[in-house]
C-alpha cells in the first residue's frame, strides 16, 4: 500500500512538472528575481522634511539575495570628498506603489570645502534590506539621485 502511494505520488509529480520547463528559467528561482540595473533621468524632486541632499550621481545598483530577503546596495559619486551619512530612504514609508519600491539616496554634504581627488576615492555606498514577504509585492526597485536614477526589474 505504501509503495503504491509513493509510486502514484511520484508519477503525479513527474506528470505535473514535465510541462513546466526548466526550474532555472522559472520565476520561483530566486536567482531570477531581479535583472541588471539601468540608469534613467531623475524625476522632479518632491518637497520633503529631510535636510540631506540627494546623491548627485547614482552609479551602481545591485540587489543581493539573502536567505530571508534581499539587500539593495547603491553606490554614488559626490563632487568632492567629505560627504557622509549616506542612506537609502524609502518613499511612501516603504510601501510599494504599483509594484515599484522607490528609494531616495540621501547624504550630508561636507561642513567645509574639501578636495575633489579621484572618482574612486569619492564613491559612497548605502544599502537597505527587503524581506521576502515584502518582495512578493515588488516588481521594480528604483534608487533616485539628484541627476539620475537607477532601476532594476524582476
C-alpha positions in Angstrom: 0.0 0.0 0.0 2.8 2.4 0.9 4.8 1.5 -2.2 1.7 2.1 -4.4 1.0 5.5 -2.8 4.7 6.5 -3.2 4.8 5.4 -6.8 1.5 7.2 -7.5 2.7 10.4 -5.9 6.0 10.2 -7.8 4.2 9.6 -11.1 1.8 12.5 -10.4 4.7 14.8 -9.6 6.6 13.9 -12.8 3.4 14.3 -14.9 2.6 17.7 -13.5 6.1 19.1 -13.7 7.1 17.7 -17.1 5.5 20.6 -19.0 6.7 23.3 -16.7 10.1 23.8 -18.3 13.3 24.3 -16.6 13.4 25.5 -13.0 16.5 27.6 -13.8 14.3 29.8 -16.0 11.4 29.9 -13.6 10.2 33.0 -11.6 10.3 30.9 -8.5 14.1 30.6 -8.8 15.5 33.4 -6.5 18.4 34.0 -8.9 15.9 35.3 -11.5 14.2 37.8 -9.2 15.9 40.9 -10.4 17.8 41.6 -13.6 20.6 44.0 -14.4 20.1 47.6 -13.3 20.0 50.6 -15.7 20.2 54.3 -15.5 17.4 56.8 -16.2 16.8 60.5 -15.8 15.8 61.6 -12.3 12.2 62.7 -11.7 11.3 66.0 -10.2 12.3 66.1 -6.5 9.3 66.2 -4.1 9.3 68.6 -1.2 10.1 66.8 2.0 11.4 67.4 5.5 14.7 65.6 5.0 17.5 68.2 5.1 20.0 65.9 3.5 20.8 66.3 -0.2 20.2 63.7 -2.9 23.4 61.9 -4.1 24.5 63.9 -7.1 25.1 60.8 -9.3 24.0 57.2 -8.6 26.5 55.0 -10.5 25.6 51.4 -9.4 22.6 49.4 -8.1 22.8 45.8 -7.0 20.2 43.5 -5.4 21.9 40.8 -3.5 19.9 37.7 -2.4 19.9 36.6 1.2 18.1 33.6 2.8 15.4 35.9 4.3 15.2 38.6 1.6 17.4 40.9 -0.4 19.9 43.7 0.2 19.6 46.7 -2.1 23.0 48.3 -2.5 23.5 51.6 -4.3 26.8 53.4 -5.0 27.1 57.1 -5.8 29.7 59.7 -6.5 29.5 63.1 -4.9 31.5 66.0 -6.4 34.1 66.2 -3.6 35.5 64.3 -0.6 33.9 64.5 2.8 30.2 63.7 2.1 28.8 61.5 4.8 25.9 59.7 6.5 24.5 58.1 3.3 21.2 56.3 3.5 18.6 54.8 1.1 15.4 56.5 2.3 12.2 54.7 1.1 9.4 56.8 -0.4 5.9 56.3 1.0 7.1 54.7 4.2 8.5 51.7 2.2 5.1 50.7 0.7 5.4 49.8 -3.0 3.1 51.6 -5.4 2.0 49.6 -8.4 4.9 47.1 -7.7 7.5 49.8 -7.6 9.6 50.4 -4.4 11.5 53.8 -4.6 14.4 54.9 -2.5 16.0 58.3 -2.4 19.8 58.2 -2.0 20.3 60.9 0.8 23.6 62.2 2.0 25.0 65.1 4.1 27.4 67.5 2.4 30.8 68.3 4.0 30.8 71.0 6.6 33.8 72.7 5.0 35.2 72.9 1.4 37.1 69.7 0.5 39.3 68.4 -2.4 37.8 66.5 -5.3 40.5 63.8 -5.6 39.7 60.7 -7.7 36.3 59.3 -8.6 37.1 56.0 -6.9 38.0 57.7 -3.6 34.7 59.7 -3.6 32.4 56.6 -4.1 29.9 56.1 -1.3 27.7 53.1 -0.8 24.4 52.7 1.1 22.2 49.7 1.5 18.7 48.7 2.6 17.1 45.3 3.4 13.9 44.0 2.0 12.3 40.9 3.5 11.0 38.0 1.4 7.3 38.7 2.2 7.6 42.3 1.1 9.4 41.1 -2.1 6.2 39.4 -3.2 4.7 42.9 -3.7 7.7 44.3 -5.6 8.4 44.0 -9.4 10.8 47.0 -9.7 13.3 48.8 -7.4 14.3 52.4 -8.1 17.1 54.4 -6.4 16.8 58.2 -7.1 19.7 60.6 -7.1 19.9 64.3 -8.0 20.7 63.9 -11.7 19.7 60.3 -12.4 18.1 57.2 -11.1 19.0 53.5 -11.3 16.3 50.8 -11.5 16.2 47.1 -11.7 13.2 44.8 -12.5 12.2 41.3 -11.6 
